Amino acid sequence: MDKIRIGFIGIGCRGQELLKAVILPQGMEVTAVCDTYADRAECGAELVEKAGRQRPHVYTEYRDVIDDPAVNTVIIATAWESHVEIAVASMRAGKAVAMEVGGSYTLDQCYELVETYEATKTPFMFLENCCFGRREMMVLTMAEQGLLGEIVHCSGGYQHDLRKEIAYGRENRHYRLRNYLSHNCDNYPTHDLGPIAKILKINHGNRMVTLSSTASRAAGLEAYIRDVKPDDAFLRGRRVAQGDVVTTVIRCADGSTILLTLDTTLPRYYSRGFTVRGTKGMYEEATDSVFLDCPEHRAHDFDWLSKCARNAKEYEDQYDHPLWKQFLSDGVQGGHDGMDWLEFKEFFRALRENAPMPVDVYDAASWMAVTALSEMSVARNGAVVDMPDFTGGKWHLGMGI
Amino acid sequence: MDKIRIGFIGIGCRGQELLKAVILPQGMEVTAVCDTYADRAECGAELVEKAGRQRPHVYTEYRDVIDDPAVNTVIIATAWESHVEIAVASMRAGKAVAMEVGGSYTLDQCYELVETYEATKTPFMFLENCCFGRREMMVLTMAEQGLLGEIVHCSGGYQHDLRKEIAYGRENRHYRLRNYLSHNCDNYPTHDLGPIAKILKINHGNRMVTLSSTASRAAGLEAYIRDVKPDDAFLRGRRVAQGDVVTTVIRCADGSTILLTLDTTLPRYYSRGFTVRGTKGMYEEATDSVFLDCPEHRAHDFDWLSKCARNAKEYEDQYDHPLWKQFLSDGVQGGHDGMDWLEFKEFFRALRENAPMPVDVYDAASWMAVTALSEMSVARNGAVVDMPDFTGGKWHLGMGI
């Protein structure tokens, strides 16, 4: 692609942040903006103008963006439920897609995403920014270099107290509220699963085979509403469907296991709990520590934590990912500690070079499917469900899908 | 019981430690010692004599201890597999029992333990020392006082790199080796489950309903043997049955969930990962932190961890359990940071006062059953299994079982 001309769809909180902190500062041309709420669409246009660029076309229907000949690339930052529909329409129109994260409530959608990509070969990138986190990429590098031995188990979580965002969902026109009232599943699996899937080579020699999800009861959000919004006539006494903590266990073809936690409606500090366990060592986000199987580490066993916690910094010089080394020397920019900047830089690079997308449609389908599968499993009290292979049997061939 | 006269069965590593650091320093009378290995039995006798006491009777058959009229209380610290057989024989002979921890590979054994207790009413205590840990008791106190709100989810693990102990099991006559070669399950669930069960009032108004366990492949111990014992003719090339990480999810009658991790054959630092989540707050061992739902904590959300980690100390003055407050003022003694001392003090007190045991036969049966159930579930790739109610329906009545 010679000149990338962006139609940006979905100008809520996330969309505004991406425009302001990443897309416009990277010098990209935004030719159209769109939101179903006209005020938000206008806000997007103003952000573009404030950056000294030409006013973009402004739409409230995503199909108008896709039909606009001034657009050749669509970025999707709408509510979860509409991501796939818009991405599929874009790909069919031959317009490259970068799609924000979220789970999928149906397997159909995941298949549709893959089938549309395979039929059209339109470039598609899944915007899983945590795959571009500094620690995630450092640990990926350590794993690829064999420092952690055979990787046997990984865990992570989306552990974020979102009670306020959810409880004020009607005031803020936020999609989480309606989903928490009606669904019970791991509704947001990709921030934790993405970096783990890269390390375990999911769809590139390995695949996820079965899943089991168990939800605790839903108490946190209801208690919050009683405390903080006792006079909200819509929410008062309403039952929340979404369990506070959803624990998901995944078995992979190579015998490794993945533990995912969705934990968004109880008081806690933010953490993705990224943990990688191998026969030679581990990384753990909770203590930001690398524990290697060397005599010095074994020696202080019981008091290792008090001596060595947060030692992962010591490994940065040697094991920071090349992308991050460059990023640090250029100067880290953009939101979420630079992850957003890097993911778009890589998306635009792949688009220009017609190179494989760093987070592709098979990644998207297999990670998003966790939501649909976990909803099935939770409804059956944790029953094991089979996970589809979206690569059509090509997962074991490695990188060349 | 007027005068406690102890027959101590099982003088391996744990038995010696208990005699030396707890039983003899507490001034208890040990009238018999026993181990199937004569040298270990003799070692027990010497420990008693070295403490300036009369030489105990020395046996290699546990039945001789139970038959000995000089013994009215039996302490069992043998290999896992023999615990229940010895405890049942003791209770039948009317001799009080304190039984060390470990899982049970069959449900039959768990039922037998309960049925024998109910038939004989011989005092029985399960030696789950972690129920007496300072933090565990502090968090129990906080939970009981409502500081954490409704408790919705708890997690914990037995996370201990035991590769050396296991791989040298033949040299050290240790029972873990044979079990790791033949079983695949959460073989040691009670250190993590015990304190959680107390907080969730299991068997006292709540009960565990279903369980699902998933094992990763077994790679850690085999890699260790290749590296460290390449010339061991017995172990070379031998397949280990026990997966490196076993993840167990339990659903309780009140809708709360429990996550347990067995993690003993990969390099790591020691941790029981004790975590309690309520609608008003959390405790987390990994960061030794209390996070409460108050505006100050919400305010720094993203950087809370770097500001507040290891803040649990600040809650000790107010929330240390009364037993621990007394213990600290008397001076903490004994192994495992004082837990062992306290559990035996409480056992002997209950025995003398004919009071309910702090960790009773229903606790033992329901916690030990996790091993048998997890083995069933792992063999079926994580299938959900039902958990028996060992109280015969009395769990919902509360404390008065």
Interface residues (C-beta under 8 A of the other chain):
Chain A: G149 E150 V152 H153 D161 T210 S212 T214 A215 S216 R217 A219 G220 A223 Y224 G243 D244 V245 T247 V249 R251 D254 G255 S256 T257 L259 D263 L266 P267 R268 Y269 Y270 S271 R277 G278 T279 K280 G281 M282 E284 A286 T287 F291 L292 D293 H297 R298 D301 F302 W304 L305 C308 N381 G382 A383 V384
Chain B: G149 E150 V152 H153 D161 T210 S212 T214 A215 S216 R217 A219 G220 A223 Y224 G243 D244 V245 T247 V249 R251 D254 G255 S256 T257 L259 D263 L266 P267 R268 Y269 Y270 S271 R277 G278 T279 K280 G281 M282 E284 A286 T287 F291 L292 D293 H297 R298 D301 F302 W304 L305 C308 N381 G382 A383 V384
